[in-house]
Amino acid sequence: MLQFVVGQLSYISHNARMLLPDREKLQEVERKLRVPLDWSDGANSALNSIRRNVDDRKYFLDLIDLLLSRMSFGPSGAEAADSVETSLREGSSAWAVDVSDTGSFRLIRRVDATVVAAAKAVMSASGRAGQHLAKAWIEVYGLDPDASAAYREAVRAVEAIGIPVISPKNPTATLGTMLKDLQNTPAKWSVALKPKAGDPVLMIRETMELLWTAELDRHGTADEKVPLHVSSEEAEAALHLSVTLVHWFHSGALKAKT
């Protein structure tokens, strides 16, 4: 990992005989991580001060994340990212290298590979909704998680793919108005699952309602009992519920009857 860091913060000299510290990249690291470097001997001492900081776990993870995000999304970048991922995996790290919807590399909390594969398949196949899911995924599992932002993106993902199906003529539709449309016209919809008892459309509506009503910080309130923010556990649950709902809409598991 240290070899990756040094390589990313250096450049090959004109005669191609050695790696030299890259002052501009080192200055960028100093600015963005807000940890001063030792410039007493120029770029060399600055790079050495980074070497001395590798025992600071948070600093080192932030540094790796920053350097990954700077890499070009091409063969050379993919090779370097794969090398970092191999080191993390072999070291049983809780962190992994992920590719975001914007085509950049970053660190993300390690999740079961089967779960990741299923979620990524939905993201890549569902267009705009998939982009919202990808953002929610980063906000849940990234180095600097934001539970409220993750929940908002999870809801937006369902709206992006569900509104054209349920409320295509309503330009101001939301997940809330979709719930009303499902409740008012349950006979209009077809569901792939056929339970022995109960209306499957209303069952799906209840699932969507769970996502909608559990976002406690969507609006301001004077009620002191209402949390100011959703928890990380709530955001994670909302994300995976949203993945399922997006898949249902994309696959036609819920659709208008013909």
C-alpha positions as CSV (number, residue, x, y, z in Angstrom):
1,M,0.0,0.0,0.0
2,L,2.8,2.4,0.8
3,Q,4.3,1.6,-2.6
4,F,1.0,2.6,-4.2
5,V,1.0,5.9,-2.2
6,V,4.6,6.8,-3.2
7,G,4.0,5.9,-6.8
8,Q,0.9,8.1,-7.0
9,L,2.7,11.0,-5.4
10,S,5.8,10.8,-7.6
11,Y,6.7,11.2,-11.3
12,I,9.4,9.7,-13.5
13,S,12.3,12.0,-14.1
14,H,13.2,13.1,-17.6
15,N,15.9,10.6,-18.0
16,A,13.5,7.9,-16.7
17,R,16.0,6.7,-14.1
18,M,14.2,7.5,-10.9
19,L,10.9,8.5,-9.3
20,L,10.8,12.1,-7.9
21,P,8.2,13.5,-5.5
22,D,5.5,15.5,-7.2
23,R,5.2,18.8,-5.4
24,E,1.7,19.7,-6.9
25,K,0.2,16.4,-5.8
26,L,1.7,16.6,-2.4
27,Q,0.3,20.1,-2.0
28,E,-3.1,18.8,-3.1
29,V,-2.9,16.1,-0.4
30,E,-2.0,18.7,2.2
31,R,-4.9,21.0,1.2
32,K,-7.6,18.3,1.0
33,L,-6.6,16.2,4.0
34,R,-5.8,19.4,6.0
35,V,-2.7,17.8,7.6
36,P,0.5,19.9,7.2
37,L,3.5,18.2,5.6
38,D,7.2,18.9,6.4
39,W,8.5,21.1,3.6
40,S,11.9,21.8,5.3
41,D,13.7,19.9,2.6
42,G,11.1,20.5,-0.2
43,A,9.1,17.8,-1.8
44,N,11.4,15.0,-0.5
45,S,10.7,15.8,3.2
46,A,7.0,16.3,2.4
47,L,6.8,12.8,1.0
48,N,8.7,11.4,3.9
49,S,6.3,13.0,6.3
50,I,3.5,11.2,4.6
51,R,5.4,8.0,5.1
52,R,5.6,8.7,8.8
53,N,1.8,9.2,8.9
54,V,0.9,5.7,7.6
55,D,0.3,4.5,11.2
56,D,-2.6,7.0,11.5
57,R,-5.4,4.8,10.3
58,K,-7.9,7.5,9.4
59,Y,-5.3,9.6,7.6
60,F,-4.0,6.7,5.6
61,L,-7.5,5.6,4.6
62,D,-8.4,9.2,3.6
63,L,-5.1,9.4,1.6
64,I,-5.8,6.1,-0.2
65,D,-9.4,7.3,-1.0
66,L,-8.1,10.6,-2.4
67,L,-5.4,9.0,-4.5
68,L,-7.9,6.5,-5.9
69,S,-10.4,9.2,-6.8
70,R,-7.6,11.0,-8.8
71,M,-6.8,8.1,-11.0
72,S,-7.9,8.0,-14.6
73,F,-10.6,5.4,-15.3
74,G,-8.7,3.4,-17.8
75,P,-6.5,0.3,-18.0
76,S,-3.6,1.7,-16.0
77,G,-6.0,3.1,-13.3
78,A,-7.9,-0.2,-13.2
79,E,-4.6,-2.1,-12.7
80,A,-3.6,0.2,-9.8
81,A,-7.0,0.0,-8.2
82,D,-7.0,-3.8,-8.5
83,S,-3.6,-3.9,-6.8
84,V,-4.9,-1.8,-3.9
85,E,-8.0,-4.0,-3.6
86,T,-5.8,-7.2,-3.5
87,S,-3.8,-5.7,-0.7
88,L,-6.9,-4.8,1.2
89,R,-8.5,-8.1,0.7
90,E,-5.4,-10.1,1.6
91,G,-5.1,-8.0,4.8
92,S,-8.7,-8.8,5.7
93,S,-9.5,-5.1,5.6
94,A,-13.0,-3.9,6.3
95,W,-12.5,-1.6,3.2
96,A,-12.6,-2.4,-0.5
97,V,-12.1,-0.5,-3.7
98,D,-15.3,0.4,-5.5
99,V,-16.2,2.0,-8.8
100,S,-18.9,4.7,-8.5
101,D,-21.5,5.8,-11.1
102,T,-19.3,8.6,-12.2
103,G,-16.5,6.2,-13.3
104,S,-14.1,6.9,-10.4
105,F,-12.4,4.7,-7.9
106,R,-12.9,5.1,-4.1
107,L,-12.8,3.2,-0.8
108,I,-16.0,1.7,0.4
109,R,-17.0,-0.6,3.3
110,R,-16.6,-4.2,2.4
111,V,-20.0,-5.9,1.8
112,D,-20.8,-9.6,1.0
113,A,-19.8,-10.2,-2.6
114,T,-23.1,-11.8,-3.5
115,V,-25.1,-8.8,-2.2
116,V,-22.8,-6.3,-4.0
117,A,-23.1,-8.2,-7.3
118,A,-26.9,-8.3,-7.1
119,A,-27.1,-4.6,-6.2
120,K,-24.6,-3.5,-8.9
121,A,-26.6,-5.5,-11.5
122,V,-29.7,-3.5,-10.6
123,M,-27.8,-0.2,-10.6
124,S,-26.3,-0.8,-14.0
125,A,-29.5,-1.9,-15.6
126,S,-31.9,0.7,-14.3
127,G,-30.7,4.0,-15.8
128,R,-31.4,7.1,-13.8
129,A,-32.7,5.1,-10.8
130,G,-29.4,3.2,-10.8
131,Q,-27.5,6.4,-10.6
132,H,-29.5,7.4,-7.5
133,L,-28.9,3.9,-6.0
134,A,-25.1,4.3,-6.7
135,K,-25.1,7.6,-4.8
136,A,-27.0,6.1,-1.9
137,W,-24.5,3.2,-1.8
138,I,-21.6,5.5,-1.4
139,E,-23.4,7.5,1.2
140,V,-24.1,4.3,3.2
141,Y,-20.8,2.5,2.8
142,G,-18.3,5.2,1.9
143,L,-15.5,6.6,4.2
144,D,-17.7,9.6,5.1
145,P,-21.2,8.2,5.3
146,D,-24.3,10.5,5.3
147,A,-27.4,8.5,6.3
148,S,-29.8,11.3,5.5
149,A,-28.4,11.8,2.0
150,A,-28.4,8.0,1.5
151,Y,-32.1,7.7,2.4
152,R,-33.0,10.6,0.1
153,E,-31.2,9.0,-2.8
154,A,-32.9,5.6,-2.1
155,V,-36.3,7.3,-2.3
156,R,-35.4,9.2,-5.4
157,A,-34.3,5.9,-7.1
158,V,-37.8,4.4,-6.6
159,E,-39.4,7.7,-7.8
160,A,-37.2,7.8,-10.9
161,I,-38.3,4.3,-12.0
162,G,-41.7,4.0,-10.5
163,I,-43.3,7.3,-11.5
164,P,-43.2,6.5,-15.3
165,V,-45.0,3.3,-14.5
166,I,-47.6,4.4,-11.9
167,S,-48.0,8.2,-12.5
168,P,-46.7,9.0,-16.0
169,K,-49.1,11.9,-16.4
170,N,-48.3,13.6,-13.1
171,P,-45.3,16.0,-13.5
172,T,-45.2,16.6,-9.7
173,A,-45.5,12.9,-8.7
174,T,-43.6,11.7,-5.6
175,L,-43.3,8.4,-3.8
176,G,-46.2,9.7,-1.7
177,T,-48.5,10.3,-4.6
178,M,-47.6,7.0,-6.1
179,L,-48.9,5.4,-2.9
180,K,-52.2,7.1,-3.3
181,D,-52.5,6.0,-7.0
182,L,-51.8,2.4,-6.1
183,Q,-54.4,2.6,-3.3
184,N,-57.0,4.2,-5.5
185,T,-56.7,1.8,-8.4
186,P,-55.4,-1.6,-7.2
187,A,-57.2,-3.4,-10.0
188,K,-55.2,-1.5,-12.6
189,W,-51.9,-3.3,-11.8
190,S,-50.4,-6.7,-12.3
191,V,-48.0,-8.3,-9.9
192,A,-45.7,-11.3,-10.6
193,L,-46.2,-12.7,-7.1
194,K,-49.6,-14.3,-6.4
195,P,-50.1,-14.8,-2.7
196,K,-52.7,-17.3,-1.4
197,A,-54.5,-14.5,0.4
198,G,-54.5,-10.7,0.2
199,D,-54.0,-8.2,-2.6
200,P,-50.4,-8.3,-3.9
201,V,-50.7,-4.7,-5.2
202,L,-51.6,-3.4,-1.7
203,M,-48.8,-5.6,-0.3
204,I,-46.3,-3.9,-2.6
205,R,-47.8,-0.5,-1.7
206,E,-47.2,-1.3,2.0
207,T,-43.6,-2.1,1.2
208,M,-43.2,1.3,-0.6
209,E,-45.0,3.0,2.3
210,L,-42.5,1.6,4.7
211,L,-39.7,3.3,2.7
212,W,-41.7,6.5,2.5
213,T,-42.9,6.9,6.0
214,A,-39.7,5.8,7.8
215,E,-37.7,8.7,6.4
216,L,-38.2,10.7,9.6
217,D,-36.1,13.7,8.7
218,R,-37.7,14.5,5.3
219,H,-39.5,17.5,6.8
220,G,-38.9,19.8,9.7
221,T,-41.0,19.3,12.8
222,A,-41.4,20.9,16.2
223,D,-41.9,17.4,17.7
224,E,-38.9,16.8,20.0
225,K,-39.5,13.0,19.8
226,V,-38.7,12.9,16.1
227,P,-34.9,12.4,15.4
228,L,-33.1,15.1,13.5
229,H,-31.5,12.5,11.3
230,V,-32.1,8.9,10.2
231,S,-29.6,6.4,11.6
232,S,-27.0,4.6,9.6
233,E,-29.0,1.3,10.1
234,E,-32.1,2.9,8.8
235,A,-30.3,4.3,5.8
236,E,-28.8,0.9,5.0
237,A,-32.1,-0.8,5.3
238,A,-33.7,1.8,3.1
239,L,-31.0,1.4,0.4
240,H,-31.5,-2.4,0.1
241,L,-35.3,-2.0,0.2
242,S,-35.0,0.5,-2.6
243,V,-32.8,-1.9,-4.6
244,T,-35.5,-4.5,-4.5
245,L,-38.2,-2.0,-5.5
246,V,-36.2,-0.7,-8.4
247,H,-35.6,-4.3,-9.6
248,W,-39.4,-5.0,-9.4
249,F,-40.2,-2.0,-11.5
250,H,-37.4,-2.6,-14.0
251,S,-38.2,-6.3,-14.4
252,G,-42.0,-5.6,-14.7
253,A,-42.8,-7.5,-11.5
254,L,-45.3,-4.6,-10.9
255,K,-46.8,-3.2,-14.1
256,A,-50.0,-1.9,-15.6
257,K,-52.4,-4.5,-16.9
258,T,-52.6,-4.6,-20.7
